[in-house]
Amino acid sequence: MKSPRETEDASHVLLNPNAPIHIGKHCWICSRCMILKGTHLKDDCVLGGGSTLCPVSHDAHTLLVGSPAKPVRKNICWSSDAPNK
């Protein structure tokens, strides 16, 4: 069944087909981000605030920022553990 946003042209070819979104392990997605259909956020990535992730290839362990999101730093490593005081 088609969603209301899917449309067909005169030859009944689907113009806007559904596509899955894949979020890798240990990813951090900041606030106000848009993740478009057909994208794959690889393992250990950070998506900066307000960024738009498009279906473009990028490496794992990458900080992605902007609209469209582009890599600004590679080989990053982050932890969700609280710092020792």
PDB file of N, CA, C and O in Angstrom:
ATOM      1  N   MET A   1       0.831  -1.184   0.000  1.00  0.00           N
ATOM      2  CA  MET A   1       0.000   0.000   0.000  1.00  0.00           C
ATOM      3  C   MET A   1       0.874   1.245   0.000  1.00  0.00           C
ATOM      4  O   MET A   1       1.843   1.334   0.754  1.00  0.00           O
ATOM      5  N   LYS A   2       0.530   2.196  -0.840  1.00  0.00           N
ATOM      6  CA  LYS A   2       1.307   3.422  -0.947  1.00  0.00           C
ATOM      7  C   LYS A   2       0.964   4.376   0.192  1.00  0.00           C
ATOM      8  O   LYS A   2      -0.170   4.414   0.670  1.00  0.00           O
ATOM      9  N   SER A   3       1.964   5.144   0.614  1.00  0.00           N
ATOM     10  CA  SER A   3       1.697   6.187   1.595  1.00  0.00           C
ATOM     11  C   SER A   3       1.150   7.411   0.864  1.00  0.00           C
ATOM     12  O   SER A   3       1.295   7.505  -0.354  1.00  0.00           O
ATOM     13  N   PRO A   4       0.527   8.346   1.572  1.00  0.00           N
ATOM     14  CA  PRO A   4      -0.033   9.535   0.909  1.00  0.00           C
ATOM     15  C   PRO A   4       1.015  10.388   0.209  1.00  0.00           C
ATOM     16  O   PRO A   4       0.676  11.141  -0.704  1.00  0.00           O
ATOM     17  N   ARG A   5       2.279  10.290   0.612  1.00  0.00           N
ATOM     18  CA  ARG A   5       3.328  11.120   0.011  1.00  0.00           C
ATOM     19  C   ARG A   5       3.912  10.521  -1.268  1.00  0.00           C
ATOM     20  O   ARG A   5       4.646  11.196  -1.989  1.00  0.00           O
ATOM     21  N   GLU A   6       3.597   9.283  -1.548  1.00  0.00           N
ATOM     22  CA  GLU A   6       4.109   8.645  -2.762  1.00  0.00           C
ATOM     23  C   GLU A   6       3.222   9.021  -3.939  1.00  0.00           C
ATOM     24  O   GLU A   6       1.995   9.003  -3.837  1.00  0.00           O
ATOM     25  N   THR A   7       3.845   9.356  -5.041  1.00  0.00           N
ATOM     26  CA  THR A   7       3.091   9.721  -6.235  1.00  0.00           C
ATOM     27  C   THR A   7       3.577   8.915  -7.424  1.00  0.00           C
ATOM     28  O   THR A   7       4.692   8.393  -7.425  1.00  0.00           O
ATOM     29  N   GLU A   8       2.733   8.823  -8.426  1.00  0.00           N
ATOM     30  CA  GLU A   8       3.071   8.105  -9.642  1.00  0.00           C
ATOM     31  C   GLU A   8       3.009   9.067 -10.810  1.00  0.00           C
ATOM     32  O   GLU A   8       2.256  10.040 -10.782  1.00  0.00           O
ATOM     33  N   ASP A   9       3.807   8.795 -11.842  1.00  0.00           N
ATOM     34  CA  ASP A   9       3.697   9.591 -13.056  1.00  0.00           C
ATOM     35  C   ASP A   9       2.635   8.962 -13.962  1.00  0.00           C
ATOM     36  O   ASP A   9       1.940   8.034 -13.549  1.00  0.00           O
ATOM     37  N   ALA A  10       2.512   9.453 -15.165  1.00  0.00           N
ATOM     38  CA  ALA A  10       1.469   8.988 -16.078  1.00  0.00           C
ATOM     39  C   ALA A  10       1.599   7.504 -16.408  1.00  0.00           C
ATOM     40  O   ALA A  10       0.597   6.849 -16.693  1.00  0.00           O
ATOM     41  N   SER A  11       2.818   6.964 -16.374  1.00  0.00           N
ATOM     42  CA  SER A  11       3.007   5.539 -16.676  1.00  0.00           C
ATOM     43  C   SER A  11       2.958   4.680 -15.407  1.00  0.00           C
ATOM     44  O   SER A  11       3.350   3.514 -15.442  1.00  0.00           O
ATOM     45  N   HIS A  12       2.488   5.236 -14.298  1.00  0.00           N
ATOM     46  CA  HIS A  12       2.335   4.545 -13.022  1.00  0.00           C
ATOM     47  C   HIS A  12       3.662   4.082 -12.430  1.00  0.00           C
ATOM     48  O   HIS A  12       3.719   3.056 -11.752  1.00  0.00           O
ATOM     49  N   VAL A  13       4.721   4.834 -12.685  1.00  0.00           N
ATOM     50  CA  VAL A  13       6.017   4.572 -12.075  1.00  0.00           C
ATOM     51  C   VAL A  13       6.086   5.396 -10.793  1.00  0.00           C
ATOM     52  O   VAL A  13       5.811   6.596 -10.804  1.00  0.00           O
ATOM     53  N   LEU A  14       6.451   4.757  -9.702  1.00  0.00           N
ATOM     54  CA  LEU A  14       6.535   5.415  -8.413  1.00  0.00           C
ATOM     55  C   LEU A  14       7.675   6.430  -8.417  1.00  0.00           C
ATOM     56  O   LEU A  14       8.825   6.069  -8.668  1.00  0.00           O
ATOM     57  N   LEU A  15       7.364   7.691  -8.143  1.00  0.00           N
ATOM     58  CA  LEU A  15       8.353   8.762  -8.205  1.00  0.00           C
ATOM     59  C   LEU A  15       9.097   8.961  -6.885  1.00  0.00           C
ATOM     60  O   LEU A  15      10.231   9.439  -6.884  1.00  0.00           O
ATOM     61  N   ASN A  16       8.484   8.606  -5.782  1.00  0.00           N
ATOM     62  CA  ASN A  16       9.071   8.861  -4.473  1.00  0.00           C
ATOM     63  C   ASN A  16       8.969   7.599  -3.611  1.00  0.00           C
ATOM     64  O   ASN A  16       8.223   7.581  -2.633  1.00  0.00           O
ATOM     65  N   PRO A  17       9.718   6.536  -3.968  1.00  0.00           N
ATOM     66  CA  PRO A  17       9.571   5.271  -3.243  1.00  0.00           C
ATOM     67  C   PRO A  17      10.149   5.340  -1.829  1.00  0.00           C
ATOM     68  O   PRO A  17      11.037   6.144  -1.547  1.00  0.00           O
ATOM     69  N   ASN A  18       9.637   4.497  -0.961  1.00  0.00           N
ATOM     70  CA  ASN A  18      10.155   4.396   0.400  1.00  0.00           C
ATOM     71  C   ASN A  18      11.571   3.838   0.371  1.00  0.00           C
ATOM     72  O   ASN A  18      11.933   3.096  -0.542  1.00  0.00           O
ATOM     73  N   ALA A  19      12.367   4.195   1.369  1.00  0.00           N
ATOM     74  CA  ALA A  19      13.721   3.666   1.515  1.00  0.00           C
ATOM     75  C   ALA A  19      14.035   3.607   3.007  1.00  0.00           C
ATOM     76  O   ALA A  19      13.641   4.507   3.748  1.00  0.00           O
ATOM     77  N   PRO A  20      14.731   2.574   3.461  1.00  0.00           N
ATOM     78  CA  PRO A  20      15.009   2.436   4.894  1.00  0.00           C
ATOM     79  C   PRO A  20      16.091   3.402   5.374  1.00  0.00           C
ATOM     80  O   PRO A  20      16.900   3.893   4.587  1.00  0.00           O
ATOM     81  N   ILE A  21      16.088   3.660   6.665  1.00  0.00           N
ATOM     82  CA  ILE A  21      17.132   4.438   7.340  1.00  0.00           C
ATOM     83  C   ILE A  21      17.867   3.474   8.261  1.00  0.00           C
ATOM     84  O   ILE A  21      17.231   2.750   9.027  1.00  0.00           O
ATOM     85  N   HIS A  22      19.198   3.452   8.200  1.00  0.00           N
ATOM     86  CA  HIS A  22      20.008   2.576   9.038  1.00  0.00           C
ATOM     87  C   HIS A  22      20.864   3.437   9.963  1.00  0.00           C
ATOM     88  O   HIS A  22      21.616   4.297   9.505  1.00  0.00           O
ATOM     89  N   ILE A  23      20.743   3.197  11.267  1.00  0.00           N
ATOM     90  CA  ILE A  23      21.560   3.888  12.263  1.00  0.00           C
ATOM     91  C   ILE A  23      22.511   2.855  12.848  1.00  0.00           C
ATOM     92  O   ILE A  23      22.073   1.835  13.380  1.00  0.00           O
ATOM     93  N   GLY A  24      23.808   3.116  12.751  1.00  0.00           N
ATOM     94  CA  GLY A  24      24.809   2.177  13.249  1.00  0.00           C
ATOM     95  C   GLY A  24      24.877   2.136  14.766  1.00  0.00           C
ATOM     96  O   GLY A  24      24.131   2.836  15.450  1.00  0.00           O
ATOM     97  N   LYS A  25      25.767   1.321  15.280  1.00  0.00           N
ATOM     98  CA  LYS A  25      25.960   1.177  16.722  1.00  0.00           C
ATOM     99  C   LYS A  25      26.764   2.354  17.259  1.00  0.00           C
ATOM    100  O   LYS A  25      27.659   2.871  16.591  1.00  0.00           O
ATOM    101  N   HIS A  26      26.425   2.770  18.488  1.00  0.00           N
ATOM    102  CA  HIS A  26      27.198   3.778  19.214  1.00  0.00           C
ATOM    103  C   HIS A  26      27.246   5.100  18.453  1.00  0.00           C
ATOM    104  O   HIS A  26      28.309   5.708  18.325  1.00  0.00           O
ATOM    105  N   CYS A  27      26.091   5.544  17.947  1.00  0.00           N
ATOM    106  CA  CYS A  27      25.995   6.827  17.242  1.00  0.00           C
ATOM    107  C   CYS A  27      25.364   7.865  18.147  1.00  0.00           C
ATOM    108  O   CYS A  27      24.556   7.542  19.018  1.00  0.00           O
ATOM    109  N   TRP A  28      25.736   9.094  17.934  1.00  0.00           N
ATOM    110  CA  TRP A  28      25.188  10.205  18.699  1.00  0.00           C
ATOM    111  C   TRP A  28      24.539  11.152  17.706  1.00  0.00           C
ATOM    112  O   TRP A  28      25.210  11.683  16.822  1.00  0.00           O
ATOM    113  N   ILE A  29      23.224  11.370  17.848  1.00  0.00           N
ATOM    114  CA  ILE A  29      22.479  12.268  16.960  1.00  0.00           C
ATOM    115  C   ILE A  29      22.012  13.448  17.797  1.00  0.00           C
ATOM    116  O   ILE A  29      21.200  13.286  18.708  1.00  0.00           O
ATOM    117  N   CYS A  30      22.524  14.631  17.491  1.00  0.00           N
ATOM    118  CA  CYS A  30      22.194  15.828  18.258  1.00  0.00           C
ATOM    119  C   CYS A  30      20.800  16.340  17.894  1.00  0.00           C
ATOM    120  O   CYS A  30      20.147  15.795  17.004  1.00  0.00           O
ATOM    121  N   SER A  31      20.357  17.367  18.573  1.00  0.00           N
ATOM    122  CA  SER A  31      18.998  17.890  18.396  1.00  0.00           C
ATOM    123  C   SER A  31      18.812  18.562  17.034  1.00  0.00           C
ATOM    124  O   SER A  31      19.772  19.014  16.412  1.00  0.00           O
ATOM    125  N   ARG A  32      17.563  18.615  16.591  1.00  0.00           N
ATOM    126  CA  ARG A  32      17.103  19.287  15.369  1.00  0.00           C
ATOM    127  C   ARG A  32      17.741  18.725  14.098  1.00  0.00           C
ATOM    128  O   ARG A  32      17.853  19.443  13.105  1.00  0.00           O
ATOM    129  N   CYS A  33      18.154  17.476  14.106  1.00  0.00           N
ATOM    130  CA  CYS A  33      18.722  16.855  12.901  1.00  0.00           C
ATOM    131  C   CYS A  33      17.600  16.305  12.030  1.00  0.00           C
ATOM    132  O   CYS A  33      16.550  15.901  12.530  1.00  0.00           O
ATOM    133  N   MET A  34      17.835  16.295  10.730  1.00  0.00           N
ATOM    134  CA  MET A  34      16.935  15.626   9.789  1.00  0.00           C
ATOM    135  C   MET A  34      17.712  14.488   9.150  1.00  0.00           C
ATOM    136  O   MET A  34      18.822  14.674   8.650  1.00  0.00           O
ATOM    137  N   ILE A  35      17.114  13.316   9.177  1.00  0.00           N
ATOM    138  CA  ILE A  35      17.738  12.134   8.567  1.00  0.00           C
ATOM    139  C   ILE A  35      16.826  11.705   7.433  1.00  0.00           C
ATOM    140  O   ILE A  35      15.715  11.232   7.670  1.00  0.00           O
ATOM    141  N   LEU A  36      17.289  11.868   6.203  1.00  0.00           N
ATOM    142  CA  LEU A  36      16.475  11.585   5.033  1.00  0.00           C
ATOM    143  C   LEU A  36      16.445  10.086   4.735  1.00  0.00           C
ATOM    144  O   LEU A  36      17.324   9.333   5.153  1.00  0.00           O
ATOM    145  N   LYS A  37      15.417   9.678   4.006  1.00  0.00           N
ATOM    146  CA  LYS A  37      15.261   8.264   3.680  1.00  0.00           C
ATOM    147  C   LYS A  37      16.426   7.773   2.834  1.00  0.00           C
ATOM    148  O   LYS A  37      17.019   8.524   2.060  1.00  0.00           O
ATOM    149  N   GLY A  38      16.736   6.504   3.001  1.00  0.00           N
ATOM    150  CA  GLY A  38      17.808   5.894   2.230  1.00  0.00           C
ATOM    151  C   GLY A  38      19.201   6.160   2.782  1.00  0.00           C
ATOM    152  O   GLY A  38      20.192   5.837   2.127  1.00  0.00           O
ATOM    153  N   THR A  39      19.298   6.748   3.984  1.00  0.00           N
ATOM    154  CA  THR A  39      20.611   7.048   4.549  1.00  0.00           C
ATOM    155  C   THR A  39      21.107   5.924   5.439  1.00  0.00           C
ATOM    156  O   THR A  39      20.329   5.096   5.913  1.00  0.00           O
ATOM    157  N   HIS A  40      22.408   5.909   5.657  1.00  0.00           N
ATOM    158  CA  HIS A  40      23.050   4.925   6.524  1.00  0.00           C
ATOM    159  C   HIS A  40      24.087   5.669   7.354  1.00  0.00           C
ATOM    160  O   HIS A  40      25.134   6.068   6.843  1.00  0.00           O
ATOM    161  N   LEU A  41      23.789   5.853   8.641  1.00  0.00           N
ATOM    162  CA  LEU A  41      24.744   6.453   9.571  1.00  0.00           C
ATOM    163  C   LEU A  41      25.575   5.309  10.126  1.00  0.00           C
ATOM    164  O   LEU A  41      25.059   4.453  10.845  1.00  0.00           O
ATOM    165  N   LYS A  42      26.848   5.292   9.799  1.00  0.00           N
ATOM    166  CA  LYS A  42      27.716   4.172  10.164  1.00  0.00           C
ATOM    167  C   LYS A  42      28.076   4.194  11.647  1.00  0.00           C
ATOM    168  O   LYS A  42      27.816   5.175  12.344  1.00  0.00           O
ATOM    169  N   ASP A  43      28.674   3.106  12.120  1.00  0.00           N
ATOM    170  CA  ASP A  43      29.020   2.950  13.534  1.00  0.00           C
ATOM    171  C   ASP A  43      29.920   4.079  14.033  1.00  0.00           C
ATOM    172  O   ASP A  43      30.761   4.600  13.301  1.00  0.00           O
ATOM    173  N   ASP A  44      29.714   4.444  15.319  1.00  0.00           N
ATOM    174  CA  ASP A  44      30.568   5.396  16.038  1.00  0.00           C
ATOM    175  C   ASP A  44      30.638   6.769  15.387  1.00  0.00           C
ATOM    176  O   ASP A  44      31.688   7.411  15.404  1.00  0.00           O
ATOM    177  N   CYS A  45      29.528   7.224  14.813  1.00  0.00           N
ATOM    178  CA  CYS A  45      29.491   8.554  14.199  1.00  0.00           C
ATOM    179  C   CYS A  45      28.725   9.524  15.081  1.00  0.00           C
ATOM    180  O   CYS A  45      27.894   9.121  15.894  1.00  0.00           O
ATOM    181  N   VAL A  46      29.017  10.814  14.910  1.00  0.00           N
ATOM    182  CA  VAL A  46      28.300  11.883  15.586  1.00  0.00           C
ATOM    183  C   VAL A  46      27.705  12.776  14.508  1.00  0.00           C
ATOM    184  O   VAL A  46      28.407  13.214  13.597  1.00  0.00           O
ATOM    185  N   LEU A  47      26.403  13.043  14.614  1.00  0.00           N
ATOM    186  CA  LEU A  47      25.712  13.943  13.689  1.00  0.00           C
ATOM    187  C   LEU A  47      25.425  15.226  14.446  1.00  0.00           C
ATOM    188  O   LEU A  47      24.624  15.241  15.380  1.00  0.00           O
ATOM    189  N   GLY A  48      26.093  16.318  14.032  1.00  0.00           N
ATOM    190  CA  GLY A  48      26.006  17.600  14.724  1.00  0.00           C
ATOM    191  C   GLY A  48      24.610  18.196  14.701  1.00  0.00           C
ATOM    192  O   GLY A  48      23.801  17.872  13.832  1.00  0.00           O
ATOM    193  N   GLY A  49      24.330  19.076  15.669  1.00  0.00           N
ATOM    194  CA  GLY A  49      23.023  19.698  15.823  1.00  0.00           C
ATOM    195  C   GLY A  49      22.549  20.426  14.580  1.00  0.00           C
ATOM    196  O   GLY A  49      23.315  21.166  13.962  1.00  0.00           O
ATOM    197  N   GLY A  50      21.292  20.222  14.208  1.00  0.00           N
ATOM    198  CA  GLY A  50      20.696  20.900  13.068  1.00  0.00           C
ATOM    199  C   GLY A  50      21.165  20.399  11.713  1.00  0.00           C
ATOM    200  O   GLY A  50      20.866  21.020  10.693  1.00  0.00           O
ATOM    201  N   SER A  51      21.890  19.292  11.679  1.00  0.00           N
ATOM    202  CA  SER A  51      22.427  18.768  10.418  1.00  0.00           C
ATOM    203  C   SER A  51      21.361  17.985   9.651  1.00  0.00           C
ATOM    204  O   SER A  51      20.396  17.483  10.227  1.00  0.00           O
ATOM    205  N   THR A  52      21.565  17.896   8.334  1.00  0.00           N
ATOM    206  CA  THR A  52      20.695  17.110   7.467  1.00  0.00           C
ATOM    207  C   THR A  52      21.525  15.990   6.863  1.00  0.00           C
ATOM    208  O   THR A  52      22.444  16.239   6.083  1.00  0.00           O
ATOM    209  N   LEU A  53      21.196  14.748   7.228  1.00  0.00           N
ATOM    210  CA  LEU A  53      21.935  13.593   6.721  1.00  0.00           C
ATOM    211  C   LEU A  53      21.270  13.091   5.453  1.00  0.00           C
ATOM    212  O   LEU A  53      20.132  12.623   5.483  1.00  0.00           O
ATOM    213  N   CYS A  54      21.978  13.190   4.345  1.00  0.00           N
ATOM    214  CA  CYS A  54      21.499  12.745   3.034  1.00  0.00           C
ATOM    215  C   CYS A  54      22.106  11.381   2.714  1.00  0.00           C
ATOM    216  O   CYS A  54      23.087  10.986   3.344  1.00  0.00           O
ATOM    217  N   PRO A  55      21.545  10.657   1.753  1.00  0.00           N
ATOM    218  CA  PRO A  55      22.094   9.335   1.412  1.00  0.00           C
ATOM    219  C   PRO A  55      23.411   9.430   0.635  1.00  0.00           C
ATOM    220  O   PRO A  55      23.469   9.104  -0.551  1.00  0.00           O
ATOM    221  N   VAL A  56      24.463   9.880   1.319  1.00  0.00           N
ATOM    222  CA  VAL A  56      25.796   9.992   0.743  1.00  0.00           C
ATOM    223  C   VAL A  56      26.733   9.156   1.602  1.00  0.00           C
ATOM    224  O   VAL A  56      26.561   9.101   2.819  1.00  0.00           O
ATOM    225  N   SER A  57      27.703   8.514   1.004  1.00  0.00           N
ATOM    226  CA  SER A  57      28.611   7.639   1.731  1.00  0.00           C
ATOM    227  C   SER A  57      29.583   8.441   2.602  1.00  0.00           C
ATOM    228  O   SER A  57      30.076   9.493   2.197  1.00  0.00           O
ATOM    229  N   HIS A  58      29.846   7.927   3.799  1.00  0.00           N
ATOM    230  CA  HIS A  58      30.848   8.485   4.693  1.00  0.00           C
ATOM    231  C   HIS A  58      31.466   7.338   5.488  1.00  0.00           C
ATOM    232  O   HIS A  58      30.924   6.233   5.521  1.00  0.00           O
ATOM    233  N   ASP A  59      32.603   7.607   6.125  1.00  0.00           N
ATOM    234  CA  ASP A  59      33.307   6.584   6.896  1.00  0.00           C
ATOM    235  C   ASP A  59      32.740   6.474   8.300  1.00  0.00           C
ATOM    236  O   ASP A  59      32.075   7.390   8.786  1.00  0.00           O
ATOM    237  N   ALA A  60      33.007   5.345   8.952  1.00  0.00           N
ATOM    238  CA  ALA A  60      32.678   5.195  10.366  1.00  0.00           C
ATOM    239  C   ALA A  60      33.631   6.085  11.178  1.00  0.00           C
ATOM    240  O   ALA A  60      34.651   6.534  10.654  1.00  0.00           O
ATOM    241  N   HIS A  61      33.308   6.339  12.433  1.00  0.00           N
ATOM    242  CA  HIS A  61      34.130   7.159  13.333  1.00  0.00           C
ATOM    243  C   HIS A  61      34.304   8.570  12.781  1.00  0.00           C
ATOM    244  O   HIS A  61      35.419   9.089  12.745  1.00  0.00           O
ATOM    245  N   THR A  62      33.203   9.196  12.349  1.00  0.00           N
ATOM    246  CA  THR A  62      33.264  10.505  11.704  1.00  0.00           C
ATOM    247  C   THR A  62      32.289  11.465  12.365  1.00  0.00           C
ATOM    248  O   THR A  62      31.187  11.077  12.755  1.00  0.00           O
ATOM    249  N   LEU A  63      32.708  12.736  12.488  1.00  0.00           N
ATOM    250  CA  LEU A  63      31.834  13.813  12.931  1.00  0.00           C
ATOM    251  C   LEU A  63      31.268  14.471  11.687  1.00  0.00           C
ATOM    252  O   LEU A  63      32.020  14.992  10.862  1.00  0.00           O
ATOM    253  N   LEU A  64      29.939  14.453  11.543  1.00  0.00           N
ATOM    254  CA  LEU A  64      29.253  15.004  10.373  1.00  0.00           C
ATOM    255  C   LEU A  64      28.472  16.245  10.804  1.00  0.00           C
ATOM    256  O   LEU A  64      27.729  16.207  11.785  1.00  0.00           O
ATOM    257  N   VAL A  65      28.642  17.341  10.068  1.00  0.00           N
ATOM    258  CA  VAL A  65      28.005  18.598  10.440  1.00  0.00           C
ATOM    259  C   VAL A  65      27.530  19.312   9.185  1.00  0.00           C
ATOM    260  O   VAL A  65      28.176  19.232   8.140  1.00  0.00           O
ATOM    261  N   GLY A  66      26.400  20.013   9.282  1.00  0.00           N
ATOM    262  CA  GLY A  66      25.937  20.885   8.213  1.00  0.00           C
ATOM    263  C   GLY A  66      24.715  20.363   7.494  1.00  0.00           C
ATOM    264  O   GLY A  66      24.154  19.317   7.819  1.00  0.00           O
ATOM    265  N   SER A  67      24.328  21.144   6.499  1.00  0.00           N
ATOM    266  CA  SER A  67      23.158  20.801   5.704  1.00  0.00           C
ATOM    267  C   SER A  67      23.489  21.020   4.232  1.00  0.00           C
ATOM    268  O   SER A  67      23.437  22.155   3.758  1.00  0.00           O
ATOM    269  N   PRO A  68      23.822  19.978   3.510  1.00  0.00           N
ATOM    270  CA  PRO A  68      23.886  18.560   3.891  1.00  0.00           C
ATOM    271  C   PRO A  68      25.102  18.278   4.774  1.00  0.00           C
ATOM    272  O   PRO A  68      26.111  18.981   4.707  1.00  0.00           O
ATOM    273  N   ALA A  69      24.989  17.241   5.598  1.00  0.00           N
ATOM    274  CA  ALA A  69      26.057  16.885   6.536  1.00  0.00           C
ATOM    275  C   ALA A  69      27.307  16.441   5.788  1.00  0.00           C
ATOM    276  O   ALA A  69      27.266  15.595   4.895  1.00  0.00           O
ATOM    277  N   LYS A  70      28.421  17.047   6.191  1.00  0.00           N
ATOM    278  CA  LYS A  70      29.725  16.710   5.598  1.00  0.00           C
ATOM    279  C   LYS A  70      30.690  16.366   6.714  1.00  0.00           C
ATOM    280  O   LYS A  70      30.566  16.891   7.821  1.00  0.00           O
ATOM    281  N   PRO A  71      31.656  15.487   6.444  1.00  0.00           N
ATOM    282  CA  PRO A  71      32.626  15.128   7.486  1.00  0.00           C
ATOM    283  C   PRO A  71      33.551  16.302   7.799  1.00  0.00           C
ATOM    284  O   PRO A  71      34.142  16.896   6.898  1.00  0.00           O
ATOM    285  N   VAL A  72      33.669  16.630   9.090  1.00  0.00           N
ATOM    286  CA  VAL A  72      34.589  17.689   9.513  1.00  0.00           C
ATOM    287  C   VAL A  72      35.744  17.126  10.334  1.00  0.00           C
ATOM    288  O   VAL A  72      36.779  17.777  10.484  1.00  0.00           O
ATOM    289  N   ARG A  73      35.568  15.916  10.865  1.00  0.00           N
ATOM    290  CA  ARG A  73      36.636  15.273  11.603  1.00  0.00           C
ATOM    291  C   ARG A  73      36.483  13.768  11.463  1.00  0.00           C
ATOM    292  O   ARG A  73      35.375  13.242  11.567  1.00  0.00           O
ATOM    293  N   LYS A  74      37.589  13.075  11.227  1.00  0.00           N
ATOM    294  CA  LYS A  74      37.560  11.619  11.069  1.00  0.00           C
ATOM    295  C   LYS A  74      38.319  10.959  12.207  1.00  0.00           C
ATOM    296  O   LYS A  74      39.066  11.613  12.935  1.00  0.00           O
ATOM    297  N   ASN A  75      38.115   9.644  12.352  1.00  0.00           N
ATOM    298  CA  ASN A  75      38.765   8.833  13.389  1.00  0.00           C
ATOM    299  C   ASN A  75      38.461   9.355  14.787  1.00  0.00           C
ATOM    300  O   ASN A  75      39.347   9.389  15.641  1.00  0.00           O
ATOM    301  N   ILE A  76      37.210   9.763  15.032  1.00  0.00           N
ATOM    302  CA  ILE A  76      36.824  10.237  16.352  1.00  0.00           C
ATOM    303  C   ILE A  76      36.498   9.053  17.246  1.00  0.00           C
ATOM    304  O   ILE A  76      36.172   7.970  16.761  1.00  0.00           O
ATOM    305  N   CYS A  77      36.587   9.261  18.538  1.00  0.00           N
ATOM    306  CA  CYS A  77      36.228   8.257  19.524  1.00  0.00           C
ATOM    307  C   CYS A  77      35.547   8.996  20.667  1.00  0.00           C
ATOM    308  O   CYS A  77      36.117   9.935  21.224  1.00  0.00           O
ATOM    309  N   TRP A  78      34.352   8.588  21.017  1.00  0.00           N
ATOM    310  CA  TRP A  78      33.635   9.249  22.105  1.00  0.00           C
ATOM    311  C   TRP A  78      33.080   8.215  23.049  1.00  0.00           C
ATOM    312  O   TRP A  78      32.904   7.051  22.688  1.00  0.00           O
ATOM    313  N   SER A  79      32.804   8.649  24.261  1.00  0.00           N
ATOM    314  CA  SER A  79      32.302   7.751  25.299  1.00  0.00           C
ATOM    315  C   SER A  79      31.108   8.390  25.978  1.00  0.00           C
ATOM    316  O   SER A  79      31.060   9.609  26.140  1.00  0.00           O
ATOM    317  N   SER A  80      30.149   7.576  26.374  1.00  0.00           N
ATOM    318  CA  SER A  80      28.984   8.078  27.087  1.00  0.00           C
ATOM    319  C   SER A  80      29.178   8.021  28.592  1.00  0.00           C
ATOM    320  O   SER A  80      28.260   8.351  29.344  1.00  0.00           O
ATOM    321  N   ASP A  81      30.360   7.606  29.048  1.00  0.00           N
ATOM    322  CA  ASP A  81      30.650   7.527  30.475  1.00  0.00           C
ATOM    323  C   ASP A  81      30.855   8.935  31.036  1.00  0.00           C
ATOM    324  O   ASP A  81      31.420   9.802  30.368  1.00  0.00           O
ATOM    325  N   ALA A  82      30.394   9.153  32.261  1.00  0.00           N
ATOM    326  CA  ALA A  82      30.603  10.432  32.930  1.00  0.00           C
ATOM    327  C   ALA A  82      32.070  10.573  33.308  1.00  0.00           C
ATOM    328  O   ALA A  82      32.710   9.589  33.679  1.00  0.00           O
ATOM    329  N   PRO A  83      32.612  11.788  33.218  1.00  0.00           N
ATOM    330  CA  PRO A  83      34.029  11.961  33.606  1.00  0.00           C
ATOM    331  C   PRO A  83      34.213  11.766  35.104  1.00  0.00           C
ATOM    332  O   PRO A  83      33.311  12.042  35.895  1.00  0.00           O
ATOM    333  N   ASN A  84      35.388  11.290  35.481  1.00  0.00           N
ATOM    334  CA  ASN A  84      35.700  11.103  36.894  1.00  0.00           C
ATOM    335  C   ASN A  84      35.958  12.451  37.540  1.00  0.00           C
ATOM    336  O   ASN A  84      36.603  13.327  36.963  1.00  0.00           O
ATOM    337  N   LYS A  85      35.440  12.596  38.751  1.00  0.00           N
ATOM    338  CA  LYS A  85      35.649  13.884  39.461  1.00  0.00           C
ATOM    339  C   LYS A  85      36.510  13.682  40.660  1.00  0.00           C
ATOM    340  O   LYS A  85      36.798  14.638  41.380  1.00  0.00           O
TER     341      LYS A  85
END
